[in-house]
Amino acid sequence: MATPQVQGNGMLSREQLLHLFDRFCFLTSQPEVKKRIADAVQDKQEAVAVTTAIQEEIFLEMGIDPRYGISCLGKVSTVYENDLDLVIQFYKFIGKEEIACDEAELGPDEFSKRMLGQQKLQEKQLEMLKYMRKFPLDDQSAILDKIHQQMENANYESESSILSTEHIQGINVQRKASPLFMPR
């Protein structure tokens, strides 16, 4: 009986990567897989070790050497830098892995609270962006610069990505009153 050929060189194809991303997303949404990750965390194992093992199992299903497959994941954003859709799917895959780990580490109640907090933050960010669009592009640029500065000062804490409407108006008034501002 011949052993099946296992891919172990070159780079994974776009189709192989998309299959991995879809399969991983499906598996980590299943209750038994969530329990597997949570049980490992209870046993003092790293959640990411379990999610990596799940990825390795998917690679085996696909006929790909798991070590090779994992090593290819580290190269996706450079090898496929011109394939924006694939890179976006890759970052969604990474995000899904982080969510699976957080859910296992935090437990259902704390995880639900965190997700609700994230949703509220995103809603505030969306409202702020909608408000910003009322301003000319130069003003929008100044607002984004202020947000960037605020985030740097707060060590990139999520809440620092929000400016109130009053703060935004203050930036625009200050910028327009500044003698350094020279319209183009």
PyMOL commands that set and color helices and strands:
alter all, ss='L'
color gray80, all
select helices_A, chain A and resi 14-28+31-42+47-61+66-73+76-79+84-106+108-132+137-153+158-161+165-177
alter helices_A, ss='H'
color red, helices_A
deselect
rebuild
show_as cartoon
